[in-house]
Amino acid sequence: MDIIISFLGFFVSLIVGILQFLIPNFDGDVVNRSWQYLFFEGMRFTLLLTLLATVLGIALGTVIALMRLSGIAPLVWFATGYTTLFRSLPLVLVIFWFYFLLPYIGAWAWGMDRPMTVGAFNSALVTFTLFEAAYFAEIMRAGIQSIPKGQAAAGHALGLNYRQVMTTIVLPQAFRNMLPVLLTQTIVLFQDTSLVYVLALTDFLGAASKVAQRDGRLVEMYLFAAVIYFIVSFSLSLLVKRLQDRVAIIR
Amino acid sequence: MNYNWNWGIYWQQSPEGTGTYAMLLLSGLQWTIITALCAWVIALAIGSTVGVMRTLPSKWANRFAGAWIELFRNIPILVQLFLWFFVLPELLPKTMGTALKQLPNAPFYIAVVGLGFATSARVAVQVAAGVKSLPRGQTMAGYALGLSTAQTYQHVLLPMAFRIVLPPLTSEFLNLIKNTSVALTIGLLELTFRARTMQEYSFQVFEAFTAATVLYLILNVLVVFGARALERSVAVPGYMGGGK
């Protein structure tokens, strides 16, 4: 832990130094005072939300993609409607929808007579999972469709049932082929989590903004936040590019 | 459960005194459309230029375009809007900064520029991909006919590239429409903002959001149909799905 703190501290002072060099009256002090709060409160929330929403979103998205390709009319309609609906709405609106809707859904599901207290993090997690599942579903559908039909047919010919064909033949390959795209979507998700700002949650941007408002240092905090978001997203996208090359070679 | 549905709410007067709640939402829709269209003009202009630079033989043009794309793609749009809205006026010379802050309709202009720049990076990626997807022979044929690089792009490459990337550009435009809602954080009175306003005045949360949802869906459908019509009318005969 101490190593992480001193490494991050060095990294932060490097960024502050560069910003001070570029902008003459940049107040580095406010960043030096607040970066631990920004990372250990804000970034923790952001990363946790990104990670959980990715895992749950991919799981749900895969189920929806399977429904979409199942050929069973009601399931196809549901899956098509689901992806179309969520993909045509702005995330901000969906965040507001669930923020107000979930207490009622919770009350209905648990038979309470009063709206349930859901909590901001849970509300955000449900929103991002359901919203991103629509995008992950489209990616997984493309992945499943990229597997030659002969493979599933071969599986069936060996006597495997639908579940076995999917879990042992089709899905593993679909995941592997689509891994770069799934990760790119995760980077988008990482950036999208900044929108929980509209619920006044303390994600990375929320933390930066709270310090910015309190100390009247908007320039410093927002520039610093932008630099950190850029560094994280950019290095992740470089990783994805390398991964893409490796996956491409294997195939 | 004790939520009081009131679907007649849309025809009641809003406390702003400017008409019914329906009018309130429609004025939001209007701002959404105007902001998206203006930002799209900027995004197309810059995005095409940067996208073309990405495909030019010049190393420096290439690097600049690459840096532009990475810069605007790797910072969340919300943060970009904050940079334009809160940070830029402070970094400009004092008189310019003050002028920018006092601009009437500042959220609108900032949203147009901010969203335009952010979207330009995505447009650039698509345009570059479109140009790169053309066979090398087309560029060579242009040169062989004695066209300059600029002329080759103007008469040979771009007319084909834009047709090829029309579908992905449509989805970028749809994304842009959705992203205008992010500008509610800097005070743009667009559709989601107006749905929030309606919810705060009337406490009819779900009616307000349902209306906004339906309006976004209609807008989407209209854009998709419009884009399909455009695709059909500019389709090149003999190319994928391109008519007879």
Chai-1 contact restraints between the chains, C-beta under 6 A:
chainA,res_idxA,chainB,res_idxB,connection_type,confidence,min_distance_angstrom,max_distance_angstrom,comment,restraint_id
A,S88,B,L217,contact,1.0,0.0,6.0,A-B,restraint_1
A,S88,B,N220,contact,1.0,0.0,6.0,A-B,restraint_2
A,L89,B,Y216,contact,1.0,0.0,6.0,A-B,restraint_3
A,P90,B,K178,contact,1.0,0.0,6.0,A-B,restraint_4
A,P90,B,S181,contact,1.0,0.0,6.0,A-B,restraint_5
A,V92,B,S181,contact,1.0,0.0,6.0,A-B,restraint_6
A,V92,B,T192,contact,1.0,0.0,6.0,A-B,restraint_7
A,L93,B,T192,contact,1.0,0.0,6.0,A-B,restraint_8
A,L93,B,A212,contact,1.0,0.0,6.0,A-B,restraint_9
A,W97,B,F209,contact,1.0,0.0,6.0,A-B,restraint_10
A,F100,B,V205,contact,1.0,0.0,6.0,A-B,restraint_11
A,A107,B,M1,contact,1.0,0.0,6.0,A-B,restraint_12
A,Q191,B,P76,contact,1.0,0.0,6.0,A-B,restraint_13
A,S194,B,P76,contact,1.0,0.0,6.0,A-B,restraint_14
A,S194,B,L78,contact,1.0,0.0,6.0,A-B,restraint_15
A,L218,B,F86,contact,1.0,0.0,6.0,A-B,restraint_16
A,V219,B,V87,contact,1.0,0.0,6.0,A-B,restraint_17
A,V219,B,E90,contact,1.0,0.0,6.0,A-B,restraint_18
A,Y222,B,F82,contact,1.0,0.0,6.0,A-B,restraint_19
A,Y222,B,L83,contact,1.0,0.0,6.0,A-B,restraint_20
A,Y222,B,F86,contact,1.0,0.0,6.0,A-B,restraint_21
A,Y222,B,V87,contact,1.0,0.0,6.0,A-B,restraint_22
A,A225,B,V79,contact,1.0,0.0,6.0,A-B,restraint_23
A,A226,B,I75,contact,1.0,0.0,6.0,A-B,restraint_24
A,A226,B,V79,contact,1.0,0.0,6.0,A-B,restraint_25
A,A226,B,L83,contact,1.0,0.0,6.0,A-B,restraint_26
A,Y229,B,I75,contact,1.0,0.0,6.0,A-B,restraint_27
A,Y229,B,P76,contact,1.0,0.0,6.0,A-B,restraint_28
A,Y229,B,V79,contact,1.0,0.0,6.0,A-B,restraint_29
A,F230,B,N74,contact,1.0,0.0,6.0,A-B,restraint_30
A,F230,B,I75,contact,1.0,0.0,6.0,A-B,restraint_31
A,S233,B,N74,contact,1.0,0.0,6.0,A-B,restraint_32
A,F234,B,N74,contact,1.0,0.0,6.0,A-B,restraint_33
